[in-house]
Amino acid sequence: MYTWVDVLVHQERRRDLLREAEQDRLMQRALAGHSRRARFYCQALTWLGGRLAAWGWHLQERYSVTAPVRGQVFHKQLG
């Protein structure tokens, strides 16, 4: 036969399990929304990184200066 204390312990344990299940559901919902956002930002940052690399390459091509030979002084003339 169960005592009143056993019934109370069982009820409290059941409430704990329900709270834990609700937290898990909320966590899954939050992570699901986050992953869509993260995927968008990842794609956007990948595109932006590619554009910045291409821009940097074009700038280097446009403004490249020949590296000085060791021991020589290199002066670029403006004009």
Buried (B, 14 or more C-beta within 10 A) or exposed (E): EEEEEEEEEEEEEEEEEEEEEEEEEEEEEEEEEEEEEEEEEEEEEEEEEEEEEEEEEEEEEEEEEEEEEEEEEEEEEEE
